[in-house]
């Protein structure tokens, strides 16, 4: 549901210095890179059908699959309900010797106006693509993640969202999505290698029961599970977009 412009402006102001698609000027940075890779195959062990452990991430077409780095063994797949929908689902996949195995499916929110192939600051759409996941942080203490974790008051969220819901606690746990940022820095690093006009501050964070400015949000308990599961040695990525776009 798209709200009136004053509420959009209020949310943008409340998040300007935090995350979720804010357009603040950054300090250091590096353009996100997604190395193209050729799908690898392995012979499944007897008794494990491919539909249980597929050799390629389900729902991805050749163009999207080619963006997944060959050394990736963890993939957070965010599938939007539609190009203009703010609702999506999240599944963490891990690759074993027999193929990709799916974890639980979690409900999620994405940006108010859905998805875009060319994200711009303030467009209220989440960027489509494959991005690395290298850094985390939050208002709450590190729950035990293997990702570098920045804990501090800089992750305080205030104000209300597009549907009048309180934003407090949204940044209790966050994982930076390496879109228009420098991997290896705190999620609060505001450098924008592609320029401020291309947006940034795109995170996985705690859901506040409403659409985001550009981020992907899931329930607090699921954010904690994700933080504990992600392993830098497995080169995790997020694959995100509406279902039709991911199938290309």
Helices and strands as residue ranges (DSSP letters): H 5-15, H 62-65, E 74-80, E 87-96, E 99-109, E 115-116, E 126-127, E 129-138, E 148-151, G 153-155, E 174-177, G 196-198, E 203-206, E 216-218, H 220-229, G 232-234, E 237-242, H 243-246
